[in-house]
Every structure is written in structure tokens, then in C-alpha cells.
Amino acid sequence: MQIDVIPASSPLVKSRLPAADYCVNPYTGCSHACRYCYAVFTKRFTPCKAFKAAPWGSYIMVKDYKDAKIQAEKIKGKVVLLSSVTDPYQGAEKQYGGRRRCLELLRPTEARVEILTKSDLVLRDIDLLKTTPHLTVGVSLVSDDDGVRRVFEPGAPSAERRIAALKQLKAAGVKTYLFISPILPGLTGITALANALGAYAGKIMFENLNLREPYKKTILALIKHNYPHLTELYEEIYIRKNLAYWREAEKEIAGVNHADKQIFFHHGGSQAIGRR
């Protein structure tokens, strides 16, 4: 793992996501090395040739926020997401603490802070999480089968550790949500995950696997190698563009017994559905 540190004057970036006003990305790159990660596009915006050439997940740029400031009035009542193109609690956070510094800056503001992570390292900051107003922590899961995690999220903490973190956050009084994302056709047990973990999440969000180049070929090759029985299904969805699978998945989600559910299947909008 190669790591570079760069100074950063402000952590806030205007968001293009429908559910956030601003994003904070304390790292460029991510050691979780998820094979489906769309954030590989961020390599285009760095002047570092070594970063551009390195395999995704092997190079990280750490943003140093020690002298950073935030204009509290600018984000009053706004949603600030940590993070959109990296995981704020990836391994480098143990050493560099960029995520904790961001939370210290946001804590006195009146922003609605949302954290999304695949890591149980979030528990390190439980003191700040419990005392930061208007804060919610989301834990992302693709499956509770760690074999699936090893194929598609080789650098991320195990599903077991993430589930334990979600439960501990809930027990500590931290507002939580479960992000079942991305839904891998034939591999993600939508109803099983929602039913098993819904009691520990104030909201459940669902997002489908949206394949684009350059990682589309990678995912299809991984399916063919590790789950050959699913090859035809993935080709039907991602090559022949048959949306029938996702229509059925939406029906399945509608049947999940949880008061607050949100579907992000259409990339550019979301559908909120209540208890059915």
C-alpha cells in the first residue's frame, strides 16, 4: 500500500448526490479495493501519475485537515455525507485520523451529518458519534456471506464485524441505517438481510449493482470464474439490458417489513416506501 499526504484547506465539497448537500472525502482512493467501486474515476483528477497507474485499492492520498476550517452558516440544516467516493474508516484512518478531525469540525455546526462505512473502525469514535447532534451512521453490506465479501470487497472488514458494529452503534444510542448495497443478483439475500438486521436500523436503503466500464468486465469475469451458474443471469441483466430482475427485486423490497425503506435503483432519484 502506497500512501501520500496532501494538505487540504476545507473538507467540504458540493455534492451531486440526491440525498446529500455536501460531501467530505478525507481520502482519495480506498484500501477496501471493492471490485465494483465506481469511485475509480477519481484517479482522473489527481496530478499524481503513480496514483493513476496503480491498481485500485493499492494507493491512497490522505488529506491533512489539521489547519482546515468549516463555515458553520454555510452548512446549517444541510446534509453532509462522509463519504461519497471513499470509505472514511478504511485502514489508513487508524494512523491518520482524517475522519475524526472532520467530525470534530462538524460537531459544533447545525449540519445533518451522515456517515457511511464498511468498517467497524467507526466504533473508535463512538464518543463523538453519541454527542454530535443530527448525526446518523450507515453500515454498508453486500451479503452476510463472507465468501462473497472476499471476492468483491477483498480489503474490507468481514460482514460479521460490520453487523456487530451496527448492533453496538444501535445499543449506544446512535441513530443508524443499513445500506444493502450493491445488490448482487443471485448473491445478495435482500429479505434475509433486512429481516435479520432491520431491528438495528432506523432506515434500510437498497441500491442495485450498476455496472459501467472499466469495472464491468471485471465483475462479469469474477462472476464467470467464481459463480459460473450466474453467468447467464448477469449477461441477461448487464449485456442484454433486461430489467426484469430489478423489477422483481423492487417487489421483494416492498414486502420487507420495515417502517422506513428507500430504494436507489435508478441513479438520479430514489423511491421511499413505508411499511407494507
Helices and strands as residue ranges (DSSP letters): E 2-7, E 12-14, E 22-24, E 27-28, G 38-45, H 49-53, E 59-64, G 72-75, E 79-82, H 93-96, H 98-106, E 112-117, G 120-125, H 126-131, E 135-141, H 146-152, H 159-171, E 175-183, H 190-197, G 198-200, E 203-208, H 216-226, G 228-230, H 231-238, H 244-254, E 261-264, E 271-273
